[in-house]
Amino acid sequence: MKVAAIGAHPDDIELGAGASIAVHRNRGDTVRFIILTKGGKVAERDQREAEARRAAEILNVDDVQFLDYEDTRVPYDQSTVDELEAKLAEIGPDRVYIHAEEDTHQDHRRAAKASITASRNVNQVLAFEAPSTRSSFAPQYYNSVPEGVIEGKIEAIRSHTSQQEKKYLEAEAMKGLARFRGRQANSTYAEAFQVIRINNMYKSNFHGHN
């Protein structure tokens, strides 16, 4: 399977789908990260890019693409859609992980809208949750993941050292959310997603529920 994950900022993909990405790579799936900004509001852009690449390396992902939009000012317009579509077309993914529209961060909302349009021809599109996701987020699909993979996700998140003041980056908080979603999925740990589109012909070997 070929997979792409789209995040507005460094650390978004790891927070929302890091464990699922690790499972994809463990299976030998091809994965590309597409990150719309390099941050810049909280820490220097070069530092945040380096942190993102280190986190991707921990998850065994070496294909990381940046689109270089300005932090907090990600646009939802034709040029954003075109850039995302071009990055997706280069690998022809079977599945794309994206932001959910139900989010309090404007970059996340606009990234979600642009991603939905850009991935309109992809067989599977799943929206992940973030610490800023609204309570209206209602998952319909779960990826069950092993405990060791959750630990790898936490390690990847911790590589974003410039963001460590944020409480949601604490290991126990991330593990607690994975445990809560795991209960919903009848497993120990899981990540939860909203289904934008899913074609059962291409269903993965995850212990997913939809």
C-alpha positions in Angstrom: 0.0 0.0 0.0 1.1 3.6 -0.7 0.3 6.1 2.0 0.4 9.9 2.3 -0.1 11.9 5.5 -0.8 15.7 5.4 -0.2 17.9 8.3 -0.4 21.7 8.7 2.6 21.9 11.1 5.6 19.8 12.2 4.2 17.3 14.8 0.6 17.2 13.5 1.0 13.9 11.7 2.8 12.2 14.6 0.1 13.4 17.0 -2.8 12.3 14.9 -1.6 9.2 13.0 2.0 8.4 14.2 1.2 4.9 15.4 -0.7 4.0 12.3 2.2 5.4 10.2 4.6 3.2 12.1 2.5 0.1 11.4 2.3 1.0 7.7 6.1 1.1 7.6 6.5 -2.1 9.6 4.4 -3.7 6.9 6.6 -2.3 4.2 4.1 0.3 3.0 5.4 3.4 1.2 4.8 6.5 3.2 5.2 10.2 2.4 4.7 13.1 4.8 3.5 16.4 3.4 3.8 19.3 5.9 2.3 22.6 4.9 4.4 24.9 7.2 7.7 24.8 9.0 6.2 26.4 12.1 7.8 29.6 13.1 5.4 31.1 15.7 6.8 29.1 18.6 10.3 28.2 17.5 12.7 28.8 14.5 11.6 27.2 11.3 14.9 25.4 10.8 14.7 23.9 14.2 11.1 22.7 13.6 12.0 21.3 10.2 14.9 19.3 11.8 12.6 18.1 14.6 10.0 16.9 12.0 12.6 15.0 10.0 13.9 13.4 13.2 10.4 12.4 14.2 9.8 10.9 10.7 13.0 9.0 11.0 11.9 7.5 14.3 8.7 6.3 12.5 10.9 5.0 9.7 9.7 7.6 7.2 12.4 9.2 5.0 10.1 10.9 2.5 9.2 14.3 4.1 8.0 17.2 1.8 7.4 20.8 3.0 5.2 23.3 1.2 6.6 26.3 3.0 3.4 28.2 3.9 3.4 30.7 6.7 2.5 29.4 10.2 -1.1 30.4 11.2 -1.8 31.6 7.6 -2.2 28.4 5.6 -4.6 29.4 2.7 -7.4 27.4 1.4 -7.3 28.3 -2.3 -6.6 26.7 -5.7 -2.8 27.0 -5.3 -2.8 25.0 -2.1 -5.0 22.4 -3.6 -2.8 22.2 -6.7 0.4 21.9 -4.7 -1.0 19.1 -2.5 -2.5 17.3 -5.5 0.9 17.4 -7.2 2.7 15.9 -4.2 0.0 13.2 -4.0 0.2 12.4 -7.7 4.0 11.8 -7.4 3.3 8.7 -5.3 -0.3 7.8 -6.2 -1.4 6.9 -2.7 -4.1 4.3 -1.8 -4.7 6.0 1.5 -4.3 9.6 2.8 -4.4 10.7 6.4 -5.5 14.3 6.8 -6.7 16.8 9.4 -10.3 16.8 10.5 -12.4 19.9 9.7 -13.7 20.0 13.3 -10.7 21.8 14.7 -10.2 25.1 16.5 -6.9 25.9 14.7 -7.5 27.8 11.5 -4.5 26.1 9.8 -5.9 22.7 10.5 -9.3 23.6 9.2 -7.9 25.0 6.0 -5.5 22.1 5.5 -8.4 19.7 5.9 -10.5 21.4 3.3 -7.6 21.6 0.8 -6.6 18.0 1.5 -10.1 16.7 0.9 -10.2 18.4 -2.5 -6.7 17.4 -3.4 -7.3 13.7 -2.5 -10.7 13.5 -4.3 -9.4 10.6 -6.5 -7.8 8.6 -3.7 -9.5 5.4 -2.6 -9.2 6.0 1.1 -9.1 9.3 3.0 -9.1 9.3 6.8 -9.2 12.4 9.1 -7.2 12.2 12.3 -7.8 13.9 15.6 -5.5 16.5 17.3 -5.4 18.2 20.7 -7.2 21.1 19.1 -10.0 18.9 17.5 -13.5 19.9 18.6 -15.6 17.6 20.7 -17.8 17.1 17.6 -15.1 14.9 16.2 -16.9 11.5 15.7 -14.6 8.7 14.6 -15.9 5.9 12.5 -12.7 4.0 11.8 -10.0 2.7 14.2 -6.5 1.4 13.7 -5.6 -1.0 16.5 -1.9 -0.7 17.3 0.6 -2.7 19.5 1.9 -1.1 22.7 5.5 -1.0 21.3 4.2 1.1 18.4 2.5 3.5 20.8 5.9 3.9 22.5 7.5 4.7 19.2 4.8 7.3 18.5 5.5 9.0 21.9 9.3 9.0 21.1 8.6 10.7 17.8 6.4 13.3 19.5 9.1 13.9 22.1 11.6 14.7 19.3 9.8 18.0 18.9 11.7 19.5 21.7 10.7 23.0 21.0 7.1 22.0 21.8 7.6 20.3 25.1 5.8 23.0 27.1 2.5 21.9 25.6 0.8 19.6 28.1 -0.7 17.4 25.4 2.8 16.2 24.4 3.1 14.4 27.7 3.6 10.6 27.3 0.8 9.7 29.6 -1.7 11.9 27.9 -0.9 10.4 24.5 -1.0 6.9 25.9 -4.3 7.6 27.7 -6.0 8.7 24.5 -4.7 5.6 22.6 -6.0 3.5 25.5 -9.4 5.2 25.4 -9.7 4.8 21.6 -8.5 1.2 22.0 -11.5 0.5 24.3 -13.8 1.8 21.6 -12.1 -0.5 19.1 -12.0 -3.5 21.4 -8.2 -3.5 21.6 -5.6 -2.3 24.0 -4.5 0.8 21.9 -5.9 2.5 18.8 -5.9 5.7 16.8 -9.3 7.0 15.7 -10.3 8.6 12.4 -13.3 10.1 10.6 -14.0 8.5 7.3 -13.9 11.0 4.4 -13.8 8.1 1.9 -13.1 4.4 2.0 -13.1 1.8 -0.7 -13.3 -1.7 0.8 -11.4 -3.1 -2.1 -8.3 -1.5 -0.7 -8.8 -2.2 3.0 -5.6 -2.7 4.9 -4.6 -5.5 7.3 -5.1 -3.3 10.3 -7.6 -4.5 12.8 -9.7 -1.5 11.8 -13.4 -0.9 12.5 -15.7 1.3 10.5 
